[in-house]
Amino acid sequence: MSLQTLLCPNDLGGGENTTRLARMFARFISVGYLVYLAILLPSIFMLAPLMSWWWTPVAVALVFGTGLLPGALSFRSDPKPMRVCSGIAAVMFLVVAASWPLAWNGPHIGADDGVWLAFFPGVASIAAVIAWPTILVFGHLVIGCVVVQVINYVARGETEVAMLAPEIMFAIMFCTLFVGGGLMAMRTGRLLDSTTETTHAAAAVAAAGHARTVERERFDALIHDSVMSTFLIASRGQPQDIVGAMATTALAELDNIRTEAVPDQHFSGTQAITHLRATSVEADDKALFRVTEGPEQEVADLPAEVVRTMGSALSEALRNSRLHAGPNTTRTVDVNVTETGLGVVVADDGRGFDPDSVAPHRLGVAVSILGRLRNLPGGTAHVDSRPGAGTRVYLGWDAR
């Protein structure tokens, strides 16, 4: 077993909150040692003539020197040296206390006086909080309080033995208030780290699930928009050139699943309208495409995802109209591009339908049109239709 394992057997974890609390305690401990050194200097000098010549300088160096190290090391990025030195400070206090009988020469001190070690056993136990598990910390606390009170009893000489037990109990209870608070604070830090880790893991799982859902909807829309539409057009005996063009487009979209890399770019107003116009012509070259309001050159840039999503929904709306609106139907596409948004209205004067009567498994409206826009931040979409009154599909996006 390594020295580091002996002095710091408790791995408190590398969590941000636990480490932050450990650094705060290390600085608090070092300040406490420094304050006690200043306060106890008269007592240290008073006791020095009663001890062997070597004990006082060695004891002061070991106790207070190691006590100041955790605070100094708390400013390092790696917390392990800080924790190891906290364990060393805790151990050194007990070592120095245990060596006291070897150096004691007497005579006895007054009943109102005390050995300077007996004034701060709790500070050494708080140092152990940073490095050790709870059971060892309380073991250190009890041993330290018992040893220093026994030292006080021996050094006073004439004190009644009946007073020893109350002194020990009072010291343990008094120090337990601070040591217990430190242990609870460290436990809170570990619980907060655990909760944060669990929350991050749950968020990652939720994000992965959302990503799978979005990808599934994307495939559903692709299958419906391209593959099923191509099969349906072919089954209805449409001209070969139309079927061939749709089949080519469907195959290209399927192939792009593995290779596409949508760049993080923007469309100008002119580019956005050009893209939507091309999409409209590809879906229905007979639809009337109109641009209303807003000079194109004054339009702010539009995110590529917005323009492509609007184009896909526009294309699906036109295909739906071609398939379901009936013959001799007039279709129009009105596009309105503003400084902060984009709006598209796809309208026909066909047979119309009742949107509430659409079966849940029909993906054309729910996924390919409404779902696409509603999953787009800032996007809105709704369908206005009734039997015999035509259909209007509203698509919108607003950066605000």
VENLIN-V673720 format. One record per residue. N is the residue number from 0. RES is the residue in one letter. PHI is phi in whole degrees, 0 to 359 (none if undefined). OMEGA is omega in whole degrees, 0 to 359 (* if undefined). Layout:
N&RES&PHI&OMEGA + N&RES&PHI&OMEGA
This chain:
0&M&none&184 + 1&S&283&178 + 2&L&298&180 + 3&Q&298&179 + 4&T&293&179 + 5&L&293&185 + 6&L&276&180 + 7&C&223&185 + 8&P&286&184 + 9&N&259&175 + 10&D&278&184 + 11&L&283&179 + 12&G&88&182 + 13&G&259&181 + 14&G&296&183 + 15&E&298&183 + 16&N&290&178 + 17&T&297&180 + 18&T&295&179 + 19&R&297&178 + 20&L&295&179 + 21&A&299&178 + 22&R&296&179 + 23&M&297&179 + 24&F&294&180 + 25&A&299&179 + 26&R&291&177 + 27&F&298&181 + 28&I&296&182 + 29&S&296&176 + 30&V&296&178 + 31&G&298&177 + 32&Y&299&182 + 33&L&295&180 + 34&V&294&179 + 35&Y&295&177 + 36&L&298&180 + 37&A&294&182 + 38&I&289&187 + 39&L&267&180 + 40&L&304&177 + 41&P&300&179 + 42&S&293&179 + 43&I&296&180 + 44&F&292&179 + 45&M&294&184 + 46&L&278&186 + 47&A&304&180 + 48&P&295&181 + 49&L&271&182 + 50&M&248&172 + 51&S&300&189 + 52&W&300&186 + 53&W&275&192 + 54&W&291&186 + 55&T&299&180 + 56&P&296&178 + 57&V&293&181 + 58&A&296&180 + 59&V&297&181 + 60&A&294&182 + 61&L&289&184 + 62&V&287&186 + 63&F&279&178 + 64&G&297&179 + 65&T&290&179 + 66&G&290&180 + 67&L&277&184 + 68&L&294&182 + 69&P&303&179 + 70&G&295&179 + 71&A&294&182 + 72&L&281&181 + 73&S&293&180 + 74&F&273&176 + 75&R&279&181 + 76&S&292&179 + 77&D&271&184 + 78&P&279&185 + 79&K&298&178 + 80&P&301&178 + 81&M&298&181 + 82&R&292&179 + 83&V&298&180 + 84&C&292&174 + 85&S&295&175 + 86&G&297&178 + 87&I&297&180 + 88&A&299&179 + 89&A&296&180 + 90&V&293&183 + 91&M&298&178 + 92&F&298&179 + 93&L&292&180 + 94&V&297&181 + 95&V&295&179 + 96&A&297&180 + 97&A&291&180 + 98&S&276&184 + 99&W&302&180 + 100&P&300&180 + 101&L&291&185 + 102&A&250&183 + 103&W&287&180 + 104&N&244&181 + 105&G&78&2 + 106&P&284&183 + 107&H&291&177 + 108&I&266&182 + 109&G&291&183 + 110&A&295&180 + 111&D&270&179 + 112&D&266&178 + 113&G&204&175 + 114&V&289&187 + 115&W&300&178 + 116&L&296&186 + 117&A&282&185 + 118&F&273&185 + 119&F&214&176 + 120&P&296&181 + 121&G&294&179 + 122&V&295&177 + 123&A&296&178 + 124&S&290&175 + 125&I&295&175 + 126&A&299&179 + 127&A&293&179 + 128&V&302&182 + 129&I&291&191 + 130&A&251&192 + 131&W&242&173 + 132&P&288&188 + 133&T&303&184 + 134&I&298&179 + 135&L&289&179 + 136&V&297&179 + 137&F&292&174 + 138&G&298&177 + 139&H&298&181 + 140&L&299&182 + 141&V&295&181 + 142&I&298&181 + 143&G&298&181 + 144&C&294&179 + 145&V&296&184 + 146&V&297&185 + 147&V&290&178 + 148&Q&287&174 + 149&V&295&177 + 150&I&299&178 + 151&N&301&180 + 152&Y&299&180 + 153&V&293&184 + 154&A&293&181 + 155&R&280&173 + 156&G&74&188 + 157&E&269&180 + 158&T&292&180 + 159&E&291&181 + 160&V&295&180 + 161&A&294&180 + 162&M&277&184 + 163&L&295&182 + 164&A&299&177 + 165&P&299&179 + 166&E&296&179 + 167&I&295&181 + 168&M&297&179 + 169&F&296&180 + 170&A&298&180 + 171&I&297&182 + 172&M&295&180 + 173&F&297&181 + 174&C&289&181 + 175&T&298&179 + 176&L&303&184 + 177&F&278&180 + 178&V&293&177 + 179&G&298&176 + 180&G&299&178 + 181&G&296&179 + 182&L&296&179 + 183&M&293&178 + 184&A&296&179 + 185&M&294&177 + 186&R&296&177 + 187&T&299&178 + 188&G&298&179 + 189&R&293&177 + 190&L&296&179 + 191&L&294&177 + 192&D&296&179 + 193&S&297&179 + 194&T&295&179 + 195&T&297&179 + 196&E&296&179 + 197&T&296&179 + 198&T&296&179 + 199&H&296&179 + 200&A&295&178 + 201&A&296&178 + 202&A&295&178 + 203&A&295&178 + 204&V&295&179 + 205&A&296&179 + 206&A&295&178 + 207&A&295&177 + 208&G&296&178 + 209&H&295&179 + 210&A&297&178 + 211&R&295&179 + 212&T&296&179 + 213&V&298&180 + 214&E&293&178 + 215&R&296&178 + 216&E&296&178 + 217&R&297&179 + 218&F&293&178 + 219&D&301&180 + 220&A&294&180 + 221&L&296&180 + 222&I&298&182 + 223&H&289&186 + 224&D&294&189 + 225&S&252&188 + 226&V&290&183 + 227&M&295&178 + 228&S&296&179 + 229&T&296&178 + 230&F&298&182 + 231&L&294&178 + 232&I&297&180 + 233&A&295&182 + 234&S&291&181 + 235&R&265&174 + 236&G&70&178 + 237&Q&291&180 + 238&P&305&185 + 239&Q&300&183 + 240&D&293&178 + 241&I&291&179 + 242&V&298&180 + 243&G&297&180 + 244&A&295&179 + 245&M&293&178 + 246&A&295&179 + 247&T&298&179 + 248&T&297&180 + 249&A&297&179 + 250&L&295&179 + 251&A&295&179 + 252&E&293&177 + 253&L&295&180 + 254&D&292&182 + 255&N&287&179 + 256&I&302&182 + 257&R&272&191 + 258&T&245&188 + 259&E&289&175 + 260&A&220&184 + 261&V&288&182 + 262&P&288&177 + 263&D&277&185 + 264&Q&230&178 + 265&H&232&175 + 266&F&256&169 + 267&S&287&178 + 268&G&302&180 + 269&T&296&180 + 270&Q&295&180 + 271&A&297&180 + 272&I&294&178 + 273&T&297&179 + 274&H&296&180 + 275&L&293&178 + 276&R&296&179 + 277&A&296&179 + 278&T&296&179 + 279&S&296&181 + 280&V&295&180 + 281&E&295&181 + 282&A&280&181 + 283&D&201&184 + 284&D&286&180 + 285&K&262&180 + 286&A&289&179 + 287&L&277&183 + 288&F&256&182 + 289&R&230&176 + 290&V&251&183 + 291&T&240&174 + 292&E&60&173 + 293&G&65&175 + 294&P&300&185 + 295&E&299&186 + 296&Q&289&180 + 297&E&264&184 + 298&V&280&176 + 299&A&289&179 + 300&D&297&180 + 301&L&247&178 + 302&P&301&181 + 303&A&299&181 + 304&E&299&180 + 305&V&295&183 + 306&V&296&181 + 307&R&292&179 + 308&T&295&177 + 309&M&298&179 + 310&G&297&180 + 311&S&294&179 + 312&A&294&176 + 313&L&300&180 + 314&S&299&180 + 315&E&293&178 + 316&A&298&179 + 317&L&293&180 + 318&R&295&177 + 319&N&300&181 + 320&S&297&180 + 321&R&296&184 + 322&L&278&191 + 323&H&241&187 + 324&A&284&179 + 325&G&100&182 + 326&P&287&178 + 327&N&57&179 + 328&T&266&177 + 329&T&263&181 + 330&R&240&178 + 331&T&228&175 + 332&V&234&179 + 333&D&251&182 + 334&V&244&178 + 335&N&231&180 + 336&V&250&180 + 337&T&243&181 + 338&E&291&184 + 339&T&236&184 + 340&G&200&182 + 341&L&216&178 + 342&G&229&180 + 343&V&225&175 + 344&V&236&177 + 345&V&254&185 + 346&A&232&171 + 347&D&218&179 + 348&D&250&183 + 349&G&277&188 + 350&R&285&178 + 351&G&69&180 + 352&F&195&177 + 353&D&264&183 + 354&P&303&182 + 355&D&287&183 + 356&S&265&181 + 357&V&289&181 + 358&A&296&182 + 359&P&301&184 + 360&H&279&178 + 361&R&279&190 + 362&L&267&187 + 363&G&302&181 + 364&V&278&188 + 365&A&296&185 + 366&V&258&188 + 367&S&290&181 + 368&I&247&184 + 369&L&296&182 + 370&G&298&180 + 371&R&302&184 + 372&L&286&182 + 373&R&288&175 + 374&N&276&179 + 375&L&269&179 + 376&P&306&182 + 377&G&89&184 + 378&G&269&176 + 379&T&222&178 + 380&A&199&171 + 381&H&203&183 + 382&V&243&178 + 383&D&244&182 + 384&S&202&171 + 385&R&206&184 + 386&P&305&177 + 387&G&82&184 + 388&A&238&179 + 389&G&78&184 + 390&T&220&174 + 391&R&230&178 + 392&V&249&182 + 393&Y&256&178 + 394&L&237&181 + 395&G&213&174 + 396&W&212&180 + 397&D&225&181 + 398&A&293&181 + 399&R&281&*
